Amino acid sequence: MAKLILSMDGLVLKEIPLSKERTTIGRKAHNDIQIDNLAVSGEHAVIVTILNDSFMEDLGSTNGTLVNGNPVKKHFLQNNDTIELGKYKLKFIQEAGAQPAAAAADFEKTMVLRPSAMKAAAEQAKAAGATGAAAAQAARQAALQAVGTAAQAAGIAEKPAAVHAAPPPPPPPPPAAAPAAAHAPAAAPHKPSQPLGAIQLLSGGNAGKELELAKPLTTLGKPGVQVAVLTRRPQGYFITHVEGAQRPTVNGQAIGSSPHALKDHDLVEIAGIKMEFFLKS
Amino acid sequence: MNYSQILEIASCTDPGMVRSHNEDSIASDPANGLVVLADGMGGYNAGEVASGMATTVITTEIQQLLTKVQPFQIDEETREPVAGRMIREQVLKANTSIYQAAQSQPQYAGMGTTLVVCLFYDNKITVGHLGDSRLYMLREGKFSQVTRDHSLLQEQIDSGIITAEQAKHAQHKNLVTKALGIDPAVDPEVHDYGTKPGDVYLLCSDGLCDMVEDEDMGMALQALGGNLKLAAQQLVQMANDNGGKDNVSVILVRVLREYPAPRGVMGKVFGWLK
């Protein structure tokens, strides 16, 4: 979370986390940050924080607001910006590392890429030096890449391009470097810490055989007669009835229609075959 | 023709593990062989509004049309079954409704939705889609993706900038190039495919396919094919177990038997004349 550090004459007075969407600054008591000084207007300025972006807006104050020494009406705050109201200074601090994480979270949201954005990017790419007929395809490809980064920048609360103007990431982002990769390795492999389960058949033709339950789901039984599925989940293993008039039993009790959690050494019977569930390792 | 004895339909929708509300919307009409899935986007509750409008407008309009015309009848203009045009026109209608709502009400500004809609008739399926909601098919043990996303990622894959493997780790999975309700005009992709008895069709929002590998989805469908409802729940659960970053919606449709269009002698004669 970003924060402001209020100081006067180099003396730190207060640290204010920007936890609210609107943080108001002014002389009057109802402001979130009250600065009781006559140079400060009753309602002087407001800081609007959306996700990890903060904007400072002057609310028509008498003496105005300076950011890094320049008078501003509205300003997109960046790390270490200094807001000045009269003799008071507010330093804007954005915790390092917070930004990429937030960006990654934003990327989860579906957004529309408008054709106009594509065109603009294509023109940019062309202007960037792609000329000649053979370059047309290259321009298109460049556009696709450019839009990727441009849209990321544009999509998030209209961040000024400067924020994301860092060199565009190479098109094939190595998995480890991509912020998203740390975020959601889609279909993450099951955590190695999760113990591996297995079943051992106790009756029937294959009695004595052991079956490791390494897959997310394993079906057991005879199709058309009785089928159950053993699912491997982060919480452990579960058995669920799939089809057949008879339900599988766990320790002699028929299971209901919802998944039933399996414990180490549970005795399971499916389609007349008895088996024992156990955890390996 | 009533398809409720021909198609088995099961569905499941869930907000997932992270989002507080569900912006996906699903609708199914087994009697008419119609299923619709939409994944809304836009601030506050606007995403839900957009996806809800899409599913409602499309199902009610198509239901109405189906009382007057059969989907397999040949269109005078296009010389193709009317189903394609039916879907296209109703998608446009939904687009207009959403776009106008977004224009007239400030709280809905910028809302939109992805869409996949399927109409079953005459041993066929007509599929319309926009954005990154998908249709998959399980046929004779083979699980494959039917629709191709309208997304930046897909375009990059198509143009060879990145491989499908790299795409899994891409940052901009969420950027769609087409959606319903964003612009006054929209061009849905509409295709016909033949169906076979035993086929299982899976419609899903990106909350499923971003979280669960295709391979695992296929495995779940195959393993739990005997119990479609359970399969739908299992798919949602797998997405949630893997993190459930987005809303997850699933519609499963199994084709139980052949369903050729009931063409009378007159119908055939008409068909020849055209």
Interface residues (C-beta under 8 A of the other chain):
Chain A: A104 F107 E108 K109 T110 M111 V112 L113 R114 P115 M118 R140 Q141 L144 Q145 V147 G148 A151 Q152 G155 P169 P171 P172 P173 P174 P175 A178 P179 A180 A181 A184 P185 A186 A187 A188 K215 P216 L217 T218 T219 P223 V227 V229 T231 R233 P234 T240 H241 V242 E243
Chain B: V18 D39 M41 G112 T114 G131 D132 L152 E155 Q156 S159 G160 I161 I162 T163 Q166 K168 H169 A170 Q171 H172 K173 N174 L175 V176 T177 K178 A179 I182 D183 D206 D210 M211 V212 E213 D216 M219 A220 A223 L224 G226 N227 L230 Q234 Q237 M238 D241 N242 G243 K245 D246
